[in-house]
Amino acid sequence: CGDDIRNDRYQDRPKIIIEVLSKSTRRTDEGEKRVAYTSLESLQVYVLFEQSNAAATIYRRTASGFERSYLEGIDAVLQLPEIGASLRLADAYAEVDFSSADQLREEEEFYEV
């Protein structure tokens, strides 16, 4: 974040925002929140992590606006030069049990029919 630290809960000039998607938040995170966040002058990167598999959608500011890219696979690395860091998806998902996510996804598909 920028130097404007007003309190511990809210930053009004973030450089990076990271969200974890779920079925109940996907539409809001990919829609209204993305539009609101990418309108912040300070924001450089908006990252959406999938909940049920090792993947992330990245919206990165360029001279012509935000460009979308996608990382997938436990061996992928999210480069964050904006803050001089990188994040291995293996580290981000280290405690995630994808077999539970697969079971949940199958149950959701069953109930949608």
Disulfide bonds with the S-S distance in Angstrom:
none
